[in-house]
Amino acid sequence: MATVNVSLPDPMKDWVEAQARTGRYSNASDDVRDLIRRDQERYAKLAELQALVTEGIESGISTRSKDDIRRLSKETAMTRKA
């Protein structure tokens, strides 16, 4: 495992150390690794959402009516619940 030295302002350093003292993390490094993992997951979700938005924009203007879109949306939602 590689080592990286990170400088933190005192309040952040205190926070990280406090998390380890609570027992939630075994040490400060575990806390920082968890923060990075969560940031990676968040970034992946945002990238997926952006891809869906881009796909929607590139698909052009729909010929469906508002009522058709609502009905299809409700049908899709009901299918996913089942």
N, C-alpha and C positions, 0 to 999 in steps of 0.2 A: 504494500500500500504506500502511495506517495504521501509526502508531508508537504503541507502548505502553511506558511505563517501568515496570519491575518491580523491587521491592526484594527482594534475596535475602540470606540470612545468608551470611557469608564461606565456610563449607564448600560451600554450594550454588553460589555464584559460582565458586569454585575448580574444582568439578566440571564446570560448563558450559564454562569456559575450557579445561580439560584436554581435553574432548571435541573442541573445535575444534583444539587443538594436535596431536591424534593424526591429523588429516587426515580423520577420519570425517565431520566437518562443516566447511564453509568458514569459519564463524564462529559465535558464540554464538547469534545469532538463528536460524540453521538448526537448531541443536540444540533450541531451545525450540519452534520450529514443529513439528519432528518429534514432540516430546513431546506437544504439543497434538493433533496428528493421531492419534497412537496412543490418546490419552485419548478422543477423539471416537469412534474405532472401537470401543473397549472399551465405551463408554456405549451405542452403537448395538446391540452384541451383547447387553448386559445388558437393554436395552429389549425386544429381540426375544425373549429367554428369558423375561422377565417376562410378555410377551404370551402366549407358549405356556403358561406355568403358569396364567395367568388363564383361558385358553381351556379348559384341562384341568379346572380347578376348576368352571367354569361349565357344563361338559358333563354334570355329574352323575355318579352312580354307575353303573359299567358292569354289564351283565348277563352279561358273559363270565366264564368260569371262568379260574382262574390258568393252567391248561394251554392254554386257547384263546389267552390273551394271550401266553404264551411262544411258542407255535407261530407266531402272527401276527408277533411280533417277529422271530423267526428268518427267516421268509419275507421280511419287509421288508428285513432286513439283507442277505440273499442277493441280493435284487433290486437293491439299491443297489450292491453290489460288481460286478455284471455290467455 
